[in-house]
Amino acid sequence: MTTLTVREAYLAMYRFMEVIADRDNLDGFNVMLGSMSFLRDGSTADAGMWWDWEQAVKRVEGDLDSKLSIEEAHATMRSFLETYNSRGPSDDIIEILIHMVPPSLSEPEGEPLWKDWLNAVRAAKMNEVDAALRLHKLR
C-alpha cells in the first residue's frame, strides 16, 4: 500500500493542480500555485498555505506525523481546496471539487481526475515535483 508523508501529499496536490491548470487553461490557479510554491528555506511563499494544509491533514488524519494513504491524501486535498474556496469562491475550484471523486467499487477505473491524482502521487513519490517558487505563465 502506497503511503505519503504530509509533505509528499502536499507535493502531489501541487502537481495535480499544476497539471489541471496547464491542461484546462485555468489561469486562476497560477496565483494559487505561486502561493503554494516552496521558497529556498523550505517554507511556502504564502505561509498560510502550509498552515491550511496542516489543518486539512488534522481534519482528515488527526496527526501530522502520520503517513497518509492515497485516499487520505486525496481527502486532505479536497478539504484544503474547500477551505481555500470558502475564502473567495472560484468557479474553477468548484468545478474540480464536483468532479474530484475517488473511484467507486462499481467503477474501478474511477473518474478521469482520479487518474490525474494517481499520476501526481507517483510524481511526488519519485521526487519529480518541482514546487520551487517560480513565475507561473499567465495566459
C-alpha positions as a Markdown table, in Angstrom:
| # | Residue | x | y | z |
|---|---|---|---|---|
| 1 | Met | 0.0 | 0.0 | 0.0 |
| 2 | Thr | 1.4 | 3.4 | -1.0 |
| 3 | Thr | 1.6 | 6.0 | 1.7 |
| 4 | Leu | 2.7 | 9.6 | 1.6 |
| 5 | Thr | 4.3 | 11.9 | 4.2 |
| 6 | Val | 2.5 | 15.1 | 4.8 |
| 7 | Arg | 5.0 | 16.9 | 2.5 |
| 8 | Glu | 4.7 | 14.3 | -0.3 |
| 9 | Ala | 0.9 | 14.6 | -0.2 |
| 10 | Tyr | 1.3 | 18.4 | -0.5 |
| 11 | Leu | 3.6 | 18.0 | -3.4 |
| 12 | Ala | 1.1 | 15.5 | -5.0 |
| 13 | Met | -1.6 | 18.1 | -4.6 |
| 14 | Tyr | 0.7 | 20.8 | -6.1 |
| 15 | Arg | 1.4 | 18.6 | -9.1 |
| 16 | Phe | -2.3 | 17.7 | -9.5 |
| 17 | Met | -3.3 | 21.4 | -9.6 |
| 18 | Glu | -0.4 | 22.3 | -11.9 |
| 19 | Val | -1.4 | 19.6 | -14.5 |
| 20 | Ile | -5.1 | 20.7 | -14.4 |
| 21 | Ala | -4.2 | 24.4 | -14.7 |
| 22 | Asp | -2.0 | 23.7 | -17.7 |
| 23 | Arg | -4.3 | 21.3 | -19.4 |
| 24 | Asp | -7.5 | 23.2 | -18.9 |
| 25 | Asn | -6.1 | 26.7 | -19.1 |
| 26 | Leu | -7.2 | 27.7 | -15.6 |
| 27 | Asp | -5.4 | 30.9 | -15.2 |
| 28 | Gly | -6.8 | 31.4 | -11.7 |
| 29 | Phe | -4.8 | 28.5 | -10.4 |
| 30 | Asn | -1.5 | 30.3 | -11.3 |
| 31 | Val | -1.9 | 32.6 | -8.3 |
| 32 | Met | -2.7 | 29.7 | -6.0 |
| 33 | Leu | 0.2 | 27.7 | -7.3 |
| 34 | Gly | 2.6 | 30.6 | -6.8 |
| 35 | Ser | 1.4 | 30.9 | -3.2 |
| 36 | Met | 1.8 | 27.2 | -2.7 |
| 37 | Ser | 5.4 | 27.1 | -4.0 |
| 38 | Phe | 8.3 | 26.5 | -1.7 |
| 39 | Leu | 11.0 | 29.0 | -1.0 |
| 40 | Arg | 14.7 | 28.1 | -0.6 |
| 41 | Asp | 14.2 | 27.9 | 3.2 |
| 42 | Gly | 11.6 | 25.2 | 2.8 |
| 43 | Ser | 8.6 | 27.4 | 3.7 |
| 44 | Thr | 5.8 | 28.2 | 1.3 |
| 45 | Ala | 5.6 | 31.5 | -0.5 |
| 46 | Asp | 2.4 | 32.2 | 1.4 |
| 47 | Ala | 2.9 | 30.7 | 4.9 |
| 48 | Gly | -0.9 | 30.5 | 5.2 |
| 49 | Met | -1.0 | 27.8 | 2.5 |
| 50 | Trp | 1.1 | 25.4 | 4.6 |
| 51 | Trp | -0.9 | 26.2 | 7.7 |
| 52 | Asp | -4.1 | 25.5 | 5.8 |
| 53 | Trp | -2.6 | 22.2 | 4.6 |
| 54 | Glu | -1.7 | 21.1 | 8.1 |
| 55 | Gln | -5.2 | 21.9 | 9.3 |
| 56 | Ala | -6.6 | 19.8 | 6.4 |
| 57 | Val | -4.3 | 17.0 | 7.4 |
| 58 | Lys | -5.5 | 17.2 | 11.0 |
| 59 | Arg | -9.2 | 17.2 | 9.9 |
| 60 | Val | -8.7 | 14.0 | 7.8 |
| 61 | Glu | -6.0 | 12.1 | 9.7 |
| 62 | Gly | -5.7 | 13.9 | 13.0 |
| 63 | Asp | -1.9 | 13.6 | 13.3 |
| 64 | Leu | 0.8 | 15.5 | 11.3 |
| 65 | Asp | 3.3 | 12.7 | 11.9 |
| 66 | Ser | 1.1 | 10.0 | 10.3 |
| 67 | Lys | 1.6 | 8.7 | 6.8 |
| 68 | Leu | -1.4 | 9.2 | 4.5 |
| 69 | Ser | -2.9 | 6.6 | 2.2 |
| 70 | Ile | -3.6 | 7.8 | -1.3 |
| 71 | Glu | -7.3 | 8.1 | -0.4 |
| 72 | Glu | -6.5 | 10.1 | 2.8 |
| 73 | Ala | -4.2 | 12.4 | 0.8 |
| 74 | His | -6.9 | 12.9 | -1.7 |
| 75 | Ala | -9.5 | 13.7 | 1.1 |
| 76 | Thr | -6.9 | 16.1 | 2.6 |
| 77 | Met | -6.5 | 17.9 | -0.8 |
| 78 | Arg | -10.3 | 18.1 | -1.1 |
| 79 | Ser | -10.5 | 19.6 | 2.5 |
| 80 | Phe | -7.8 | 22.1 | 1.6 |
| 81 | Leu | -9.5 | 23.2 | -1.6 |
| 82 | Glu | -12.8 | 23.5 | 0.2 |
| 83 | Thr | -11.2 | 25.8 | 2.8 |
| 84 | Tyr | -9.4 | 27.8 | 0.1 |
| 85 | Asn | -12.6 | 28.1 | -1.9 |
| 86 | Ser | -14.6 | 29.3 | 1.1 |
| 87 | Arg | -12.5 | 32.4 | 1.3 |
| 88 | Gly | -13.2 | 33.5 | -2.2 |
| 89 | Pro | -15.3 | 31.2 | -4.3 |
| 90 | Ser | -13.7 | 30.1 | -7.6 |
| 91 | Asp | -15.7 | 28.5 | -10.4 |
| 92 | Asp | -12.6 | 26.6 | -11.4 |
| 93 | Ile | -12.2 | 25.1 | -7.9 |
| 94 | Ile | -15.9 | 24.4 | -7.5 |
| 95 | Glu | -15.8 | 22.5 | -10.8 |
| 96 | Ile | -12.8 | 20.4 | -9.7 |
| 97 | Leu | -14.4 | 19.7 | -6.3 |
| 98 | Ile | -17.5 | 18.4 | -8.1 |
| 99 | His | -15.5 | 16.1 | -10.4 |
| 100 | Met | -12.7 | 15.1 | -7.9 |
| 101 | Val | -14.0 | 11.8 | -6.6 |
| 102 | Pro | -12.2 | 8.6 | -5.9 |
| 103 | Pro | -13.3 | 5.5 | -7.9 |
| 104 | Ser | -16.3 | 3.6 | -6.6 |
| 105 | Leu | -16.5 | -0.2 | -6.5 |
| 106 | Ser | -18.9 | -0.1 | -9.4 |
| 107 | Glu | -16.4 | 2.0 | -11.5 |
| 108 | Pro | -12.9 | 0.7 | -10.6 |
| 109 | Glu | -11.3 | 3.0 | -13.1 |
| 110 | Gly | -12.8 | 6.0 | -11.4 |
| 111 | Glu | -13.2 | 9.5 | -12.7 |
| 112 | Pro | -10.6 | 10.9 | -15.1 |
| 113 | Leu | -9.4 | 13.3 | -12.3 |
| 114 | Trp | -8.6 | 10.2 | -10.2 |
| 115 | Lys | -6.1 | 9.1 | -12.8 |
| 116 | Asp | -4.6 | 12.6 | -12.7 |
| 117 | Trp | -4.3 | 12.3 | -8.9 |
| 118 | Leu | -2.6 | 8.9 | -9.1 |
| 119 | Asn | -0.1 | 10.3 | -11.6 |
| 120 | Ala | 0.6 | 13.2 | -9.3 |
| 121 | Val | 1.1 | 10.8 | -6.4 |
| 122 | Arg | 3.6 | 8.8 | -8.4 |
| 123 | Ala | 5.5 | 12.1 | -9.4 |
| 124 | Ala | 5.6 | 13.1 | -5.7 |
| 125 | Lys | 6.9 | 9.7 | -4.6 |
| 126 | Met | 9.5 | 9.8 | -7.3 |
| 127 | Asn | 10.6 | 13.3 | -6.3 |
| 128 | Glu | 9.6 | 14.6 | -9.7 |
| 129 | Val | 7.5 | 17.5 | -8.5 |
| 130 | Asp | 9.3 | 20.9 | -8.7 |
| 131 | Ala | 7.3 | 23.1 | -6.4 |
| 132 | Ala | 10.1 | 25.6 | -6.2 |
| 133 | Leu | 9.0 | 29.2 | -6.4 |
| 134 | Arg | 8.7 | 30.3 | -10.0 |
| 135 | Leu | 6.5 | 32.6 | -12.1 |
| 136 | His | 3.6 | 30.7 | -13.5 |
| 137 | Lys | 2.8 | 31.6 | -17.0 |
| 138 | Leu | -0.2 | 33.9 | -17.3 |
| 139 | Arg | -2.2 | 33.3 | -20.4 |
